[in-house]
């Protein structure tokens, strides 16, 4: 019997998750605050950030909305929602590709 859901994505190495966590922490936001600002639920943000669920376009749009609606917390952040979406779509697609090409566990 397993203790909990298995990660689909490795949160310690995936750039989508690392990016979300870096910017969330820089703003001192909880998962609940990030979810509220992005029109998402706290459990779905938690599942994405812990690598249990692949990010969808809905997640990307919500996260982009949250980050673009608040003042920049880090130098070099995308200045607009469209640029946040572009960044997060690229990172989410890279995560999907890495999962598809990963060797099956033995």
ZIKAJO-V212172 format. One record per pair of residues at least 24 apart in sequence whose C-alpha atoms are under 8 Angstrom apart, sorted by the first residue. I is the first residue (numbers start at 1). J is the second residue. D is the distance in Angstrom with one decimal. If there is no record, write none. Layout:
I_J_D / I_J_D
This chain:
5_52_6.6 / 6_52_6.2 / 7_50_7.0 / 7_51_5.0 / 7_52_4.3 / 7_53_7.5 / 8_51_5.5 / 8_52_5.2 / 8_53_6.4 / 8_54_7.1 / 8_99_7.3 / 9_50_7.9 / 9_51_4.5 / 9_52_6.7 / 9_53_7.7 / 9_54_7.3 / 9_95_7.1 / 9_99_6.9 / 10_50_7.9 / 10_51_6.0 / 11_49_6.9 / 11_50_5.8 / 11_51_5.5 / 14_95_6.6 / 15_91_6.3 / 15_95_7.6 / 16_88_6.6 / 16_91_4.9 / 16_92_5.8 / 16_95_7.0 / 17_48_7.6 / 17_49_5.5 / 17_50_7.8 / 17_51_7.5 / 20_49_7.4 / 20_63_8.0 / 21_49_7.3 / 23_67_7.7 / 23_73_7.1 / 23_74_7.3 / 26_73_5.8 / 26_74_7.0 / 27_73_6.0 / 34_63_7.4 / 34_66_6.4 / 35_62_7.8 / 35_63_7.8 / 35_66_7.9 / 37_62_7.8 / 37_65_7.3 / 37_66_4.7 / 38_62_4.1 / 38_63_5.4 / 38_64_7.4 / 38_65_5.5 / 38_66_4.5 / 54_92_7.8 / 54_95_7.9 / 54_96_7.3 / 55_92_6.3 / 56_92_7.9 / 57_89_7.5 / 60_85_6.3 / 60_88_6.0 / 60_89_6.6 / 61_85_6.2 / 64_88_7.5
